[in-house]
Amino acid sequence: MTSLFAQEIHLSKRHEEIVSQRLMLLQKMKNKFGDENMEKASHLQTAESAFKRNLSLLQDIEAAEKSFQTRIKPHPQPEVFSLEDNQKRQ
């Protein structure tokens, strides 16, 4: 009977150790997943910021390109306008 009682006490202590270890591992998992979620959120925010910055840069480049195109287009001389008007009238 004494050996059964001693075995019961040993199993009870072992059970406590296992439950304690389980709780510790669950907490570690929770912390790890929390950290991973925060890291993912940070990466997402960084990606969104980069996308907005790149979009803004693209718009600036397109505006500069349009401005440059209008500057390099030669404007017809007034004589050309008068020749075109004469051709339309005839």
DSSP file (Angstrom, degrees, kcal/mol; ACC not computed):
  #  RESIDUE AA STRUCTURE BP1 BP2  ACC     N-H-->O    O-->H-N    N-H-->O    O-->H-N    TCO  KAPPA ALPHA  PHI   PSI    X-CA   Y-CA   Z-CA
    1    1 A M     >        0   0    0      0, 0.0     4,-2.2     0, 0.0     5,-0.2   0.000 360.0 360.0 360.0 -39.2    0.0    0.0    0.0
    2    2 A T  H  >  +     0   0    0      1,-0.2     4,-2.7     2,-0.2     5,-0.2   0.894 360.0  51.7 -64.4 -39.6    2.9    2.3    0.8
    3    3 A S  H  > S+     0   0    0      2,-0.2     4,-2.3     1,-0.2    -1,-0.2   0.870 109.3  50.2 -67.2 -34.7    4.5    1.8   -2.5
    4    4 A L  H  > S+     0   0    0      2,-0.2     4,-2.4     1,-0.2    -1,-0.2   0.903 111.6  48.6 -66.9 -40.0    1.2    2.6   -4.3
    5    5 A F  H  X S+     0   0    0     -4,-2.2     4,-2.3     2,-0.2    -2,-0.2   0.921 112.7  47.5 -65.2 -43.6    0.9    5.8   -2.2
    6    6 A A  H  X S+     0   0    0     -4,-2.7     4,-2.5     1,-0.2    -2,-0.2   0.890 112.3  50.0 -63.8 -39.8    4.5    6.8   -3.0
    7    7 A Q  H  X S+     0   0    0     -4,-2.3     4,-2.7     2,-0.2    -1,-0.2   0.894 109.2  51.8 -65.6 -39.7    3.9    6.0   -6.7
    8    8 A E  H  X S+     0   0    0     -4,-2.4     4,-2.3     2,-0.2    -2,-0.2   0.909 110.8  47.7 -62.5 -42.9    0.7    8.2   -6.6
    9    9 A I  H  X S+     0   0    0     -4,-2.3     4,-2.5     2,-0.2     5,-0.2   0.926 112.2  49.5 -64.4 -44.7    2.7   11.1   -5.1
   10   10 A H  H  X S+     0   0    0     -4,-2.5     4,-2.5     1,-0.2    -2,-0.2   0.926 112.8  46.8 -60.0 -45.4    5.4   10.7   -7.7
   11   11 A L  H  X S+     0   0    0     -4,-2.7     4,-2.5     1,-0.2    -1,-0.2   0.876 110.7  52.9 -65.4 -36.9    2.8   10.6  -10.5
   12   12 A S  H  X S+     0   0    0     -4,-2.3     4,-2.1     2,-0.2    -2,-0.2   0.925 110.8  46.4 -64.6 -43.8    1.1   13.7   -9.1
   13   13 A K  H  X S+     0   0    0     -4,-2.5     4,-2.3     2,-0.2    -2,-0.2   0.912 112.5  50.3 -63.5 -42.2    4.4   15.6   -8.9
   14   14 A R  H  X S+     0   0    0     -4,-2.5     4,-2.5     1,-0.2    -2,-0.2   0.902 108.7  52.5 -62.8 -40.1    5.2   14.6  -12.5
   15   15 A H  H  X S+     0   0    0     -4,-2.5     4,-2.7     1,-0.2    -1,-0.2   0.914 108.5  50.6 -60.7 -43.4    1.8   15.7  -13.6
   16   16 A E  H  X S+     0   0    0     -4,-2.1     4,-2.6     1,-0.2    -2,-0.2   0.909 110.4  49.7 -61.0 -42.8    2.4   19.1  -12.0
   17   17 A E  H  X S+     0   0    0     -4,-2.3     4,-2.7     2,-0.2    -2,-0.2   0.919 112.1  47.6 -62.0 -44.3    5.7   19.4  -13.8
   18   18 A I  H  X S+     0   0    0     -4,-2.5     4,-2.5     2,-0.2    -2,-0.2   0.920 113.0  47.7 -64.9 -44.2    4.1   18.5  -17.1
   19   19 A V  H  X S+     0   0    0     -4,-2.7     4,-2.4     2,-0.2    -2,-0.2   0.911 113.2  49.1 -63.4 -41.9    1.2   20.9  -16.6
   20   20 A S  H  X S+     0   0    0     -4,-2.6     4,-2.2    -5,-0.2    -2,-0.2   0.924 112.4  47.4 -63.0 -44.7    3.7   23.7  -15.6
   21   21 A Q  H  X S+     0   0    0     -4,-2.7     4,-2.5     1,-0.2    -2,-0.2   0.887 110.5  53.1 -63.8 -39.0    5.9   23.0  -18.6
   22   22 A R  H  X S+     0   0    0     -4,-2.5     4,-2.7     2,-0.2    -2,-0.2   0.926 108.9  48.7 -61.9 -45.8    2.8   23.0  -20.9
   23   23 A L  H  X S+     0   0    0     -4,-2.4     4,-2.2     1,-0.2    -1,-0.2   0.902 111.3  50.5 -61.6 -40.5    1.7   26.4  -19.6
   24   24 A M  H  X S+     0   0    0     -4,-2.2     4,-2.2     2,-0.2    -2,-0.2   0.922 111.9  46.9 -63.7 -43.7    5.2   27.8  -20.1
   25   25 A L  H  X S+     0   0    0     -4,-2.5     4,-2.5     2,-0.2    -2,-0.2   0.891 110.5  52.5 -66.4 -39.1    5.3   26.5  -23.7
   26   26 A L  H  X S+     0   0    0     -4,-2.7     4,-2.5     2,-0.2    -1,-0.2   0.906 109.8  49.3 -61.9 -40.6    1.9   27.8  -24.4
   27   27 A Q  H  X S+     0   0    0     -4,-2.2     4,-2.7     2,-0.2    -2,-0.2   0.906 110.3  50.4 -65.6 -41.1    3.0   31.3  -23.2
   28   28 A K  H  X S+     0   0    0     -4,-2.2     4,-2.7     2,-0.2    -2,-0.2   0.916 111.2  48.8 -61.8 -42.5    6.1   31.1  -25.4
   29   29 A M  H  X S+     0   0    0     -4,-2.5     4,-2.9     2,-0.2     5,-0.3   0.922 111.0  50.3 -62.5 -43.4    4.0   30.2  -28.4
   30   30 A K  H  X S+     0   0    0     -4,-2.5     4,-2.3     1,-0.2    -2,-0.2   0.927 112.8  46.3 -61.1 -45.0    1.6   33.1  -27.6
   31   31 A N  H  X S+     0   0    0     -4,-2.7     4,-2.6     2,-0.2    -1,-0.2   0.908 112.8  50.2 -63.1 -42.0    4.6   35.5  -27.3
   32   32 A K  H  X S+     0   0    0     -4,-2.7     4,-2.6     2,-0.2    -2,-0.2   0.934 112.4  45.5 -63.8 -46.1    6.1   34.2  -30.5
   33   33 A F  H  X S+     0   0    0     -4,-2.9     4,-2.5     1,-0.2    -1,-0.2   0.872 112.5  52.4 -66.5 -35.2    2.9   34.5  -32.6
   34   34 A G  H  X S+     0   0    0     -4,-2.3     4,-2.2    -5,-0.3    -1,-0.2   0.925 111.0  46.9 -63.1 -44.0    2.4   38.0  -31.1
   35   35 A D  H  X S+     0   0    0     -4,-2.6     4,-2.5     2,-0.2    -2,-0.2   0.906 112.2  50.3 -63.7 -41.9    5.9   39.0  -32.1
   36   36 A E  H  X S+     0   0    0     -4,-2.6     4,-2.7     2,-0.2    -2,-0.2   0.901 110.3  49.9 -64.1 -40.2    5.4   37.5  -35.6
   37   37 A N  H  X S+     0   0    0     -4,-2.5     4,-2.4     2,-0.2    -1,-0.2   0.901 111.3  48.6 -65.3 -39.7    2.1   39.4  -36.0
   38   38 A M  H  X S+     0   0    0     -4,-2.2     4,-2.3     2,-0.2    -2,-0.2   0.902 112.0  49.7 -65.5 -39.1    3.7   42.6  -34.9
   39   39 A E  H  X S+     0   0    0     -4,-2.5     4,-2.6     2,-0.2    -2,-0.2   0.910 110.8  49.1 -65.4 -42.0    6.6   42.0  -37.4
   40   40 A K  H  X S+     0   0    0     -4,-2.7     4,-2.7     2,-0.2    -2,-0.2   0.913 111.0  50.2 -63.0 -42.2    4.1   41.3  -40.2
   41   41 A A  H  X S+     0   0    0     -4,-2.4     4,-2.5     2,-0.2    -2,-0.2   0.901 110.8  49.7 -62.8 -39.9    2.2   44.4  -39.4
   42   42 A S  H  X S+     0   0    0     -4,-2.3     4,-2.5     2,-0.2    -2,-0.2   0.917 111.5  48.1 -64.5 -43.6    5.5   46.4  -39.5
   43   43 A H  H  X S+     0   0    0     -4,-2.6     4,-2.6     2,-0.2    -2,-0.2   0.899 111.8  50.6 -63.2 -40.2    6.4   44.9  -42.8
   44   44 A L  H  X S+     0   0    0     -4,-2.7     4,-2.6     2,-0.2    -2,-0.2   0.923 110.7  48.2 -64.1 -43.9    3.0   45.7  -44.2
   45   45 A Q  H  X S+     0   0    0     -4,-2.5     4,-2.4     1,-0.2    -2,-0.2   0.909 112.2  49.4 -63.4 -41.5    3.2   49.3  -43.0
   46   46 A T  H  X S+     0   0    0     -4,-2.5     4,-2.4     2,-0.2    -2,-0.2   0.909 111.5  49.2 -62.9 -42.3    6.7   49.6  -44.6
   47   47 A A  H  X S+     0   0    0     -4,-2.6     4,-2.5     2,-0.2    -2,-0.2   0.901 110.9  49.6 -65.1 -40.9    5.4   48.1  -47.8
   48   48 A E  H  X S+     0   0    0     -4,-2.6     4,-2.5     2,-0.2    -2,-0.2   0.913 111.4  49.1 -64.7 -41.7    2.4   50.5  -47.9
   49   49 A S  H  X S+     0   0    0     -4,-2.4     4,-2.6     1,-0.2    -2,-0.2   0.916 111.9  48.7 -62.7 -42.9    4.7   53.5  -47.2
   50   50 A A  H  X S+     0   0    0     -4,-2.4     4,-2.9     2,-0.2    -2,-0.2   0.899 110.4  51.6 -64.1 -40.4    7.1   52.4  -50.0
   51   51 A F  H  X S+     0   0    0     -4,-2.5     4,-2.5     2,-0.2    -2,-0.2   0.932 111.8  46.1 -62.0 -45.9    4.1   51.9  -52.4
   52   52 A K  H  X S+     0   0    0     -4,-2.5     4,-2.5     2,-0.2    -2,-0.2   0.916 113.9  48.9 -63.2 -42.7    2.8   55.5  -51.6
   53   53 A R  H  X S+     0   0    0     -4,-2.6     4,-2.6     1,-0.2    -2,-0.2   0.928 112.8  47.3 -62.6 -44.8    6.3   56.9  -52.0
   54   54 A N  H  X S+     0   0    0     -4,-2.9     4,-2.6     2,-0.2    -2,-0.2   0.886 111.3  51.1 -64.9 -38.9    6.9   55.1  -55.3
   55   55 A L  H  X S+     0   0    0     -4,-2.5     4,-2.4     2,-0.2    -1,-0.2   0.919 111.0  48.4 -63.6 -43.2    3.5   56.2  -56.6
   56   56 A S  H  X S+     0   0    0     -4,-2.5     4,-2.4     2,-0.2    -2,-0.2   0.918 112.1  48.9 -62.8 -43.4    4.3   59.8  -55.7
   57   57 A L  H  X S+     0   0    0     -4,-2.6     4,-2.6     2,-0.2    -2,-0.2   0.907 110.3  51.4 -62.7 -41.3    7.7   59.6  -57.4
   58   58 A L  H  X S+     0   0    0     -4,-2.6     4,-2.6     2,-0.2    -2,-0.2   0.912 110.2  48.8 -62.1 -42.9    6.1   58.1  -60.5
   59   59 A Q  H  X S+     0   0    0     -4,-2.4     4,-2.4     2,-0.2    -1,-0.2   0.905 111.4  50.0 -64.2 -40.6    3.6   60.9  -60.6
   60   60 A D  H  X S+     0   0    0     -4,-2.4     4,-2.5     2,-0.2    -2,-0.2   0.910 111.4  48.8 -63.2 -41.7    6.4   63.5  -60.2
   61   61 A I  H  X S+     0   0    0     -4,-2.6     4,-2.5     2,-0.2    -2,-0.2   0.916 111.4  49.2 -64.6 -42.9    8.4   61.8  -63.0
   62   62 A E  H  X S+     0   0    0     -4,-2.6     4,-2.4     2,-0.2    -2,-0.2   0.901 112.0  48.7 -63.7 -40.3    5.3   61.8  -65.3
   63   63 A A  H  X S+     0   0    0     -4,-2.4     4,-2.4     2,-0.2    -2,-0.2   0.914 112.4  48.1 -65.3 -41.9    4.7   65.5  -64.6
   64   64 A A  H  X S+     0   0    0     -4,-2.5     4,-2.7     2,-0.2    -2,-0.2   0.892 110.4  52.4 -64.9 -38.5    8.3   66.3  -65.3
   65   65 A E  H  X S+     0   0    0     -4,-2.5     4,-2.7     2,-0.2    -2,-0.2   0.920 110.3  47.3 -63.5 -44.0    8.2   64.3  -68.5
   66   66 A K  H  X S+     0   0    0     -4,-2.4     4,-2.3     2,-0.2    -2,-0.2   0.920 112.9  49.3 -63.0 -42.8    5.1   66.2  -69.7
   67   67 A S  H  X S+     0   0    0     -4,-2.4     4,-1.6     1,-0.2    -2,-0.2   0.916 112.4  47.8 -62.5 -42.6    6.7   69.5  -68.8
   68   68 A F  H  X S+     0   0    0     -4,-2.7     4,-2.1     1,-0.2    -2,-0.2   0.901 109.4  53.4 -64.5 -41.8    9.8   68.5  -70.6
   69   69 A Q  H  X S+     0   0    0     -4,-2.7     4,-1.2     1,-0.2    -1,-0.2   0.900 108.9  48.8 -61.7 -41.2    7.9   67.4  -73.7
   70   70 A T  H  < S+     0   0    0     -4,-2.3    -1,-0.2     1,-0.2    -2,-0.2   0.833 111.0  51.6 -69.6 -29.4    6.1   70.7  -73.9
   71   71 A R  H  < S+     0   0    0     -4,-1.6    -2,-0.2    -5,-0.2    -1,-0.2   0.867 111.9  44.4 -73.9 -35.5    9.4   72.6  -73.6
   72   72 A I  H  < S+     0   0    0     -4,-2.1    -1,-0.2    -5,-0.1    -2,-0.2   0.638  87.6 100.8 -88.0 -12.0   11.1   70.7  -76.4
   73   73 A K  S  < S-     0   0    0     -4,-1.2     2,-0.3    -5,-0.2    -4,-0.0  -0.589  79.2-125.4 -70.4 123.9    8.2   70.8  -78.8
   74   74 A P        -     0   0    0      0, 0.0    -2,-0.1     0, 0.0    -1,-0.1  -0.534  17.7-133.2 -72.4 131.8    9.0   73.6  -81.2
   75   75 A H        -     0   0    0     -2,-0.3     0, 0.0     1,-0.1     0, 0.0  -0.706  29.0-109.5 -82.7 132.6    6.3   76.2  -81.4
   76   76 A P        -     0   0    0      0, 0.0    -1,-0.1     0, 0.0     5,-0.0  -0.284  33.4-111.4 -62.5 144.9    5.4   77.0  -85.0
   77   77 A Q    >>  -     0   0    0      1,-0.1     4,-1.4    -3,-0.0     3,-1.0  -0.352  28.3-108.2 -70.6 156.8    6.5   80.4  -86.2
   78   78 A P  H 3> S+     0   0    0      0, 0.0     4,-2.2     0, 0.0     5,-0.2   0.813 119.0  62.6 -57.7 -29.7    3.7   83.0  -86.9
   79   79 A E  H 3> S+     0   0    0      1,-0.2     4,-2.2     2,-0.2     5,-0.2   0.881 100.3  52.7 -64.1 -35.9    4.5   82.6  -90.6
   80   80 A V  H <> S+     0   0    0     -3,-1.0     4,-2.6     2,-0.2    -1,-0.2   0.906 107.6  51.8 -65.9 -40.7    3.4   78.9  -90.4
   81   81 A F  H  X S+     0   0    0     -4,-1.4     4,-2.5     1,-0.2    -2,-0.2   0.918 110.0  48.3 -61.1 -42.8    0.2   79.9  -88.8
   82   82 A S  H  X S+     0   0    0     -4,-2.2     4,-2.2     2,-0.2    -1,-0.2   0.889 111.2  50.3 -68.4 -36.2   -0.6   82.4  -91.6
   83   83 A L  H  X S+     0   0    0     -4,-2.2     4,-2.2     2,-0.2    -2,-0.2   0.911 111.2  49.0 -64.5 -41.8    0.3   79.8  -94.3
   84   84 A E  H  X S+     0   0    0     -4,-2.6     4,-2.0     1,-0.2    -2,-0.2   0.914 110.9  50.0 -64.1 -41.6   -2.0   77.3  -92.7
   85   85 A D  H  X S+     0   0    0     -4,-2.5     4,-1.8     1,-0.2    -1,-0.2   0.903 109.5  51.8 -62.9 -40.4   -4.8   79.8  -92.5
   86   86 A N  H  X S+     0   0    0     -4,-2.2     4,-1.3     1,-0.2    -1,-0.2   0.893 108.8  50.4 -63.7 -39.8   -4.3   80.7  -96.2
   87   87 A Q  H  < S+     0   0    0     -4,-2.2    -1,-0.2     1,-0.2    -2,-0.2   0.884 109.4  51.0 -67.0 -37.2   -4.5   77.0  -97.1
   88   88 A K  H  < S+     0   0    0     -4,-2.0    -1,-0.2     1,-0.2    -2,-0.2   0.861 108.7  51.8 -67.7 -34.4   -7.7   76.6  -95.2
   89   89 A R  H  <        0   0    0     -4,-1.8    -1,-0.2     1,-0.2    -2,-0.2   0.788 360.0 360.0 -73.8 -26.5   -9.3   79.6  -96.8
   90   90 A Q     <        0   0    0     -4,-1.3    -1,-0.2    -5,-0.1    -2,-0.2   0.486 360.0 360.0 -81.6 360.0   -8.6   78.4 -100.4
